[in-house]
Amino acid sequence: MENTQKEIYRHYIALDWSQETVALASMRDSSTEVDLIEMIPEIKILKQYLKSRPGKKILTMEETTTSHWLYVELKDSVDKILVCDAYRNSLLKDGPKTDKLDARNLCLLLRSGLLKEVYHSLDKIYEIRKLVSAYEDFVNSSVRTKNQRSAIFRAGGKDHKKERLLSDSKITKFITEKQNLTIEHFDQTRKEFELMFSKIQKENKVISQLQKISGIGLIISVVIYATVIDAERFINKYKYWAYSGLAKHQKDSGGRSYGKKRIRHNKLLKKYYKIATKAALKGNNDIRQYYEYLLQNKYSFEQAQNQITRYLAKVSYAVMKNNTDYRAYQWKESKQKKTRVKR
């Protein structure tokens, strides 16, 4: 989400929160100096401080594990909260680092309109993000444990698919027993997550609409919805492609081209669109037919798959933004229209 700050505020405030202390930096609209203070990390005291600032005010903080909690708690104490992407704040990497200096630099960046905003919302939908994040943690832990189990079997020249336990020694038997129990626990937990996803899908029209897209099943539809939340925050499909890691930016300087660079993006969204592509291409559906059409028109296998992934992102973006059902074979309708126009 791009920050195109146009509004003028009377107070520009930056917050650096930790469990030990809170550093606050503030500037008036007419001042060139940054005021710095420290206080104990108490929400009530922080709210009192913010409400004591007369006039229109904007607050910024970096995206951290506590940023959404602070966003919810402080939303009514200021006119706008801008949670920013710490990765992009290069100025903070220069020189000595303290909480006060971090807050000061954030305040200067905020005043100059140079911060990259990270999307936050008070909507209950935002809670589904936490569910998806926890699900991803369990899936990753499960995959890691399965890989470790496979490795210990291979190290002993055994096939982990054919044998349940290694009995070479008490230690290897103990390890594989515990790995099996852990994997069973993860598999059961995964099913419980999927049951929760199913309940959410039944109560959510947009998720049900996304699920109708070829290749996008229950899990992927919930992940996409929880990650995007509000498709209106993307101006067009190109911005959405960039956010999903499905587009690159051209690098030109001094009349020379330095190729294309993939910008910072949401890795989870890219991962699941790639999974959706593989799932769609395994079936007999409109997406598979589009893929075959691309191959017939001299696309390489890689180019065709990338085109399919972008197409899935485009149609899912349209479903969320317009709140409409997915229409299969839209790609064919589009090609036919272009053919008629050329004639």
C-alpha positions in Angstrom: 0.0 0.0 0.0 1.6 3.2 -1.1 1.8 6.2 1.1 0.8 9.4 -0.8 0.4 11.7 2.1 -1.5 14.9 1.1 -3.1 15.9 4.3 -1.4 18.4 6.6 -1.4 17.7 10.3 -0.6 20.0 13.3 1.3 17.2 15.1 3.6 14.5 13.6 4.3 11.9 16.3 6.5 8.8 16.1 6.4 6.0 18.6 9.1 3.4 19.5 7.5 0.9 22.0 9.2 -1.8 24.0 8.5 -3.6 27.2 10.9 -1.5 29.2 10.3 2.0 27.8 8.5 4.1 25.2 10.3 6.7 23.1 8.1 9.5 21.6 9.2 12.0 19.0 7.0 14.9 17.8 7.1 17.8 15.5 4.6 20.7 15.0 3.6 21.6 11.4 5.5 24.8 11.7 8.6 23.6 13.6 11.9 22.3 12.3 13.0 20.7 15.6 12.0 17.3 17.0 10.9 17.0 20.6 11.9 13.8 22.3 10.5 12.2 25.5 10.5 8.8 27.2 7.8 7.3 29.3 6.9 4.1 30.9 5.1 1.6 28.7 1.5 2.2 29.9 -1.3 2.6 27.3 -3.3 4.9 29.6 -0.4 7.3 30.0 0.3 7.2 26.2 -3.4 7.9 25.4 -3.4 10.9 27.8 -0.3 12.3 26.1 -1.8 11.9 22.6 -5.1 13.5 23.6 -3.3 16.4 25.2 -1.9 17.4 21.8 -4.5 19.9 20.4 -5.4 19.9 16.7 -5.0 17.3 14.0 -2.4 14.7 14.6 -0.8 11.6 12.9 1.1 8.9 14.6 3.5 6.4 13.1 5.2 3.2 14.4 7.1 0.4 12.8 5.5 -2.9 12.0 6.3 -5.3 14.9 4.5 -8.0 16.9 2.8 -5.3 19.0 2.0 -2.9 16.2 -1.6 -4.1 15.6 -2.4 -4.1 19.3 -1.2 -0.5 19.5 -3.1 0.3 16.4 -6.3 -0.9 17.9 -5.6 0.7 21.3 -4.6 4.1 20.0 -6.8 4.5 16.9 -9.3 6.8 18.6 -6.5 9.0 20.2 -5.2 10.4 16.9 -6.6 11.3 13.5 -4.5 8.8 11.6 -2.1 5.9 12.5 0.5 5.0 9.9 2.1 1.6 10.6 5.3 1.6 8.4 7.5 -1.0 6.9 10.7 -1.0 8.9 12.6 -2.7 6.0 12.3 0.4 3.9 13.5 2.9 6.6 17.1 3.0 5.4 17.8 6.2 7.4 17.3 4.2 10.7 20.3 2.0 9.8 22.7 4.9 9.7 24.7 6.0 12.8 24.1 5.1 16.4 20.9 3.3 17.3 18.7 4.1 20.4 15.0 4.1 21.0 15.0 7.9 21.0 17.0 8.2 17.8 14.7 5.7 16.1 11.7 7.7 17.1 13.3 10.9 15.9 14.2 9.5 12.5 10.7 8.0 12.1 9.2 11.4 12.9 11.4 13.1 10.3 10.4 10.5 7.7 6.8 10.9 8.6 6.9 14.7 8.3 8.5 14.3 4.9 5.9 11.7 3.7 8.6 9.1 3.0 7.2 6.2 5.0 5.8 3.0 3.3 2.5 2.1 5.0 1.6 -1.4 6.1 -2.1 -2.2 6.0 -4.0 -2.5 9.3 -7.7 -2.5 10.1 -10.1 -2.6 13.0 -12.3 -5.0 11.1 -12.8 -8.5 12.7 -11.6 -10.0 9.4 -8.1 -9.0 10.5 -8.4 -11.8 13.1 -8.4 -14.4 10.3 -4.9 -13.3 9.5 -3.8 -14.6 12.9 -5.5 -17.9 12.2 -3.7 -18.2 8.8 -0.4 -17.2 10.4 -0.8 -19.9 13.1 -1.8 -22.4 10.4 1.3 -21.6 8.4 3.5 -22.1 11.5 2.0 -25.6 12.1 2.4 -26.6 8.4 6.0 -25.4 8.3 6.8 -27.2 11.6 5.2 -30.4 10.2 7.2 -30.2 7.0 10.4 -29.6 8.9 9.8 -32.6 11.2 9.0 -34.9 8.3 12.2 -33.8 6.5 14.2 -34.5 9.7 12.6 -38.0 10.0 13.3 -38.7 6.3 16.9 -37.6 6.8 17.6 -39.9 9.8 16.2 -42.8 7.8 18.3 -42.0 4.8 21.4 -41.7 7.0 20.9 -45.3 8.0 20.2 -46.5 4.4 16.5 -47.0 5.2 13.3 -45.9 3.4 11.1 -43.8 5.7 8.0 -44.7 3.7 8.4 -48.4 4.2 9.5 -48.4 7.9 7.9 -46.7 10.9 10.8 -46.9 13.3 14.5 -47.2 13.3 15.7 -50.0 15.6 19.4 -49.8 15.1 19.9 -48.4 18.6 17.8 -47.2 21.5 18.6 -43.6 20.6 17.4 -43.8 16.9 14.3 -45.7 18.1 13.6 -43.0 20.6 14.1 -40.2 18.1 11.8 -41.8 15.4 9.1 -42.6 18.0 9.0 -39.0 19.1 9.1 -37.8 15.5 6.1 -40.0 14.6 4.1 -38.7 17.6 4.9 -35.1 16.6 3.9 -35.7 13.0 0.6 -37.3 14.1 -0.1 -34.3 16.4 0.6 -31.8 13.5 -1.6 -33.8 11.1 -4.5 -33.7 13.6 -4.0 -30.0 14.3 -4.0 -29.3 10.6 -7.4 -31.0 10.3 -8.7 -28.9 13.1 -7.5 -25.7 11.4 -9.2 -26.8 8.1 -12.4 -27.4 10.0 -12.2 -23.9 11.3 -11.6 -22.6 7.8 -14.7 -24.5 6.6 -16.8 -22.8 9.3 -15.4 -19.4 8.2 -16.1 -20.1 4.6 -19.8 -20.9 5.3 -20.3 -17.5 6.9 -18.3 -15.5 4.3 -19.6 -14.8 0.9 -16.3 -13.6 -0.6 -14.4 -16.7 0.5 -17.1 -18.9 -1.1 -16.8 -16.8 -4.3 -13.0 -17.3 -4.3 -13.3 -21.0 -3.8 -15.2 -21.3 -7.1 -12.1 -20.3 -9.1 -10.4 -23.3 -10.6 -7.3 -24.3 -8.5 -8.3 -22.2 -5.5 -9.8 -24.5 -2.9 -10.8 -23.9 0.7 -7.4 -23.2 2.3 -6.1 -21.0 -0.5 -9.3 -18.9 -0.6 -9.1 -18.3 3.1 -5.4 -17.4 2.9 -6.0 -14.9 0.0 -8.9 -13.3 1.8 -7.2 -13.0 5.1 -4.1 -11.6 3.5 -5.8 -9.0 1.3 -8.8 -8.1 3.5 -9.8 -5.1 1.4 -9.1 -5.3 -2.3 -10.0 -1.6 -2.6 -6.6 -0.7 -1.2 -5.1 -1.7 -4.6 -5.7 0.8 -7.4 -5.5 -1.8 -10.1 -4.5 -5.4 -10.9 -0.9 -4.3 -11.6 -0.5 -3.0 -8.0 -2.0 -6.3 -6.8 0.4 -8.3 -9.0 3.3 -6.4 -7.5 2.0 -7.0 -3.9 1.7 -10.7 -4.8 5.3 -10.9 -6.1 4.0 -11.6 -9.7 5.5 -8.5 -11.4 8.9 -6.9 -11.7 10.0 -3.3 -12.0 12.2 -2.1 -14.8 15.5 -0.5 -13.7 16.7 2.3 -16.0 19.4 4.8 -15.4 21.5 7.1 -17.6 19.7 5.8 -20.7 20.7 2.2 -19.9 18.5 -0.7 -18.9 19.6 -2.7 -15.9 17.0 -5.4 -16.3 13.9 -6.0 -14.1 13.8 -6.3 -10.3 11.1 -8.0 -8.2 10.0 -5.6 -5.5 9.3 -6.4 -1.8 6.1 -8.4 -1.8 3.9 -10.7 0.2 5.6 -14.1 0.1 2.6 -16.0 1.5 0.3 -14.7 -1.3 2.9 -15.6 -4.0 3.3 -19.1 -2.5 -0.4 -19.9 -2.6 -1.0 -18.5 -6.1 1.8 -20.8 -7.3 0.1 -23.7 -5.4 -3.2 -22.8 -7.0 -1.6 -22.8 -10.5 -0.3 -26.3 -10.0 -3.7 -27.5 -8.7 -5.6 -25.9 -11.6 -3.3 -27.4 -14.2 -3.9 -31.0 -12.8 -7.6 -30.8 -13.5 -9.8 -30.6 -16.6 -11.1 -27.0 -16.3 -11.0 -23.6 -17.9 -7.6 -22.8 -16.5 -6.1 -26.0 -17.9 -7.6 -25.1 -21.3 -6.1 -21.6 -21.1 -2.7 -23.1 -20.3 -2.9 -25.4 -23.4 -4.0 -22.4 -25.5 -0.9 -20.5 -24.4 1.4 -23.4 -25.2 -0.2 -23.6 -28.7 0.7 -19.9 -29.1 4.4 -20.5 -28.6 4.6 -19.8 -24.9 7.3 -21.8 -23.1 6.1 -24.0 -20.2 7.5 -21.5 -17.7 5.9 -18.5 -19.4 2.6 -20.2 -19.7 2.6 -21.1 -16.0 3.6 -17.6 -15.0 0.7 -16.3 -17.1 -1.7 -18.6 -15.4 -0.5 -17.5 -12.0 -1.1 -13.9 -12.9 -4.5 -14.7 -14.4 -5.5 -16.4 -11.1 -4.4 -13.4 -9.2 -6.2 -11.0 -11.5 -9.6 -12.9 -11.4 -9.4 -13.4 -7.6 -8.6 -9.7 -7.2 -11.7 -8.8 -9.4 -13.9 -11.2 -7.3 -12.9 -9.5 -4.1 -13.0 -5.9 -5.4 -16.3 -6.2 -7.2 -17.9 -8.8 -4.9 -19.0 -10.9 -7.9 -18.9 -14.5 -8.8 -16.1 -16.0 -10.9 -17.0 -16.6 -14.5 -15.1 -19.5 -16.1 -13.6 -19.0 -19.6 -13.3 -15.2 -19.2 -9.9 -15.5 -20.9 -11.6 -17.0 -24.0 -14.2 -14.2 -24.1 -11.4 -11.6 -23.9 -9.5 -13.3 -26.8 -12.6 -13.4 -28.9 -13.3 -9.7 -28.4 -9.8 -8.8 -29.4 -10.1 -10.9 -32.5 -13.4 -9.1 -33.5 -11.8 -5.7 -32.9 -8.9 -6.6 -35.2 -11.3 -7.6 -37.9 
